Amino acid sequence: MDAPFGAVSRVTTKGLTEWPVVGQYRARDPFGDLSAGVVIAGSPDLVASNLRIVVTTPDAVATAMAAVVPLIDAPQASDLNVTAPLSLAELRSGVSSDLGAFARTLLWSVLGLGALLVAVVTLADVLVRRTDLGRRRALGATRATIVALVVFWAGFAATAGVLVGTATGLVIGGQLGVAVPADFGVGVAVLALMTSVTAAVPPAFFAATRDPARELRTL
């Protein structure tokens, strides 16, 4: 039909049955094959010949089969034909589990290496600024102030890096056609920032425990 109006009919033993067409629809997955059909309201004496069950996770396929099949009142056992992608569901579940484990390992490895790099860079920065930090200690700055200052320097640089990295990742993902979930992007950004700040704490304590008089003698 070129337009959603008209009628469809069927000839049965009871004669000609006609149904008016009152609208159109576009079936969504996994019912895409129904887009070429006609949806007709059922009658009380209608006997269903096809039942489709949609599950949201591969692990639910076997459970859904075990729960639904006993509820179907087929005239004969041979009249019931059940088609379920059990092997595909098991394969998908296994692949999803492996990919999840690999992704977690990769994420923790990246965070660990990033923490080590931040610690080394922060320690190098502390050694470069040791005279300035010693001067601050000599002028009355407490050890807590020195720790907070070093952590602030590292956190400021990490925040800039996290923002640039997240934006770059979103742009590259968009160009590749990969939609990155917002909660995942925010979670990774927060983890990266927390890791950077935590890694900066040991060098900060090292800077705070240095003897200011000894550091000032290096001027």
C-alpha positions in Angstrom: 0.0 0.0 0.0 1.2 3.5 -0.8 -0.8 5.0 2.1 -2.1 3.6 5.4 -5.8 3.3 4.4 -7.9 0.7 2.6 -8.7 -2.8 3.6 -7.3 -6.3 3.7 -9.3 -9.5 3.3 -9.0 -13.2 3.7 -11.1 -16.0 2.2 -11.9 -18.9 4.6 -14.4 -21.7 4.8 -16.7 -19.2 6.5 -16.5 -16.8 3.6 -14.8 -13.5 3.0 -13.5 -11.7 6.0 -12.4 -8.1 5.6 -10.5 -5.8 8.0 -10.1 -2.0 7.5 -6.6 -0.5 7.6 -6.6 2.4 10.1 -2.9 3.3 10.5 0.7 2.1 10.0 3.6 1.2 12.2 7.3 0.3 12.0 8.3 -2.7 14.0 11.3 -2.4 16.2 14.0 -5.1 16.7 13.8 -8.0 17.3 10.4 -7.9 15.5 11.7 -6.2 12.3 10.2 -9.0 10.1 6.7 -7.9 11.2 7.0 -4.6 9.4 5.7 -6.3 6.2 2.6 -7.7 8.0 -0.7 -6.6 9.2 -1.7 -6.4 12.9 -5.3 -7.5 13.5 -7.0 -7.4 16.9 -7.6 -11.0 18.1 -11.0 -12.5 18.7 -12.0 -14.7 21.7 -11.9 -17.9 19.6 -8.5 -17.1 18.1 -5.8 -19.7 18.7 -2.2 -18.4 18.8 0.3 -20.2 16.7 3.4 -18.3 17.5 4.9 -16.9 20.7 8.0 -14.8 20.9 9.9 -14.2 24.2 12.5 -11.5 24.4 15.2 -11.6 27.1 17.6 -8.8 28.0 20.6 -11.0 28.9 22.0 -14.2 27.4 22.0 -15.8 30.8 18.2 -15.6 30.9 17.5 -17.8 27.8 17.6 -21.1 29.6 15.6 -19.8 32.5 12.9 -18.3 30.3 12.6 -21.6 28.4 12.2 -23.6 31.6 9.5 -21.2 32.9 7.5 -20.7 29.7 7.4 -24.1 27.9 5.4 -25.9 30.7 2.8 -23.1 30.4 2.0 -23.8 26.7 -0.9 -26.1 26.2 -0.1 -27.7 22.9 -2.6 -30.4 21.6 0.3 -32.7 21.0 4.0 -32.6 22.0 5.0 -32.9 18.4 3.0 -29.7 17.6 5.3 -27.6 19.8 8.5 -26.3 18.1 10.8 -24.4 20.4 13.7 -22.4 18.8 16.1 -20.8 21.3 19.7 -19.6 20.6 21.1 -21.4 23.6 24.6 -22.0 22.1 24.7 -18.4 20.8 23.6 -17.1 24.2 26.3 -19.2 26.0 28.9 -18.0 23.5 27.9 -14.4 23.9 27.9 -14.7 27.7 31.4 -16.2 27.6 32.7 -13.5 25.3 31.1 -10.8 27.4 32.7 -12.2 30.5 36.1 -12.4 28.9 35.9 -8.9 27.4 34.8 -7.5 30.8 37.7 -9.2 32.6 40.2 -7.9 29.9 38.7 -4.4 30.2 39.0 -4.3 33.9 42.6 -5.6 33.8 43.5 -3.0 31.2 41.9 -0.2 33.1 43.7 -1.1 36.4 47.0 -1.5 34.5 46.6 1.9 32.9 45.7 3.5 36.3 48.6 1.8 38.0 51.1 2.9 35.4 49.6 6.4 35.4 50.0 6.5 39.2 53.6 5.5 38.9 54.2 8.2 36.3 52.5 10.9 38.4 54.5 9.9 41.4 57.8 10.1 39.5 56.9 13.4 37.9 55.7 14.9 41.2 58.9 13.8 43.0 61.0 15.4 40.2 59.0 18.6 40.6 59.6 18.5 44.4 63.3 18.1 43.9 63.4 21.0 41.5 61.4 23.2 43.9 63.2 22.1 47.0 64.7 25.5 47.7 61.3 27.2 47.3 59.6 24.7 49.6 62.5 25.0 52.1 62.0 28.8 52.0 58.3 28.4 52.7 59.0 26.1 55.6 61.5 28.5 57.0 59.0 31.3 56.8 56.5 29.4 58.9 54.6 27.1 56.6 53.5 23.9 58.3 54.1 20.4 56.9 50.4 20.0 56.2 50.6 23.2 54.1 53.5 21.8 52.1 51.6 18.6 51.5 48.5 20.4 50.5 50.5 22.6 48.1 52.3 19.8 46.4 49.0 17.8 46.0 47.3 20.9 44.7 50.0 21.3 42.0 49.5 17.6 41.0 45.7 17.8 41.1 45.6 21.0 39.0 47.7 19.4 36.3 45.8 16.1 36.5 42.4 17.9 36.1 43.6 19.6 32.9 44.9 16.3 31.6 41.6 14.5 32.5 39.5 17.1 30.8 41.6 17.0 27.6 41.8 13.2 27.6 38.1 12.8 28.1 37.2 15.3 25.4 39.7 13.6 23.0 38.3 10.2 23.8 34.7 11.3 23.1 35.7 12.9 19.8 37.6 9.9 18.6 34.7 7.6 19.7 32.2 9.7 17.8 34.3 9.6 14.7 34.6 5.8 15.0 30.8 5.5 15.6 31.2 4.3 19.1 28.8 5.9 21.6 30.6 6.2 25.0 28.1 6.1 27.9 28.2 9.3 30.0 28.5 7.4 33.3 31.5 5.5 32.0 33.3 8.6 30.8 32.6 10.4 34.1 33.7 7.3 36.1 37.0 6.9 34.3 37.7 10.7 34.6 37.0 10.5 38.4 39.2 7.4 38.8 42.0 9.0 36.9 41.8 12.2 39.0 41.7 10.3 42.2 44.6 8.1 41.2 46.7 11.2 40.3 46.0 12.9 43.6 46.7 9.8 45.6 50.0 9.2 43.8 51.1 12.7 44.6 50.7 12.2 48.4 54.0 10.2 49.0 56.2 12.9 47.2 54.3 15.6 49.1 55.1 13.9 52.4 58.8 13.6 51.3 58.8 17.4 50.6 57.2 18.2 53.9 59.7 16.2 56.0 62.8 17.7 54.4 65.0 19.9 56.7 64.4 23.6 55.6 67.8 24.7 56.8 69.5 22.0 54.7 67.4 22.9 51.7 68.2 26.6 51.9 71.9 25.8 51.9 71.6 24.6 48.4 70.9 28.2 47.2 
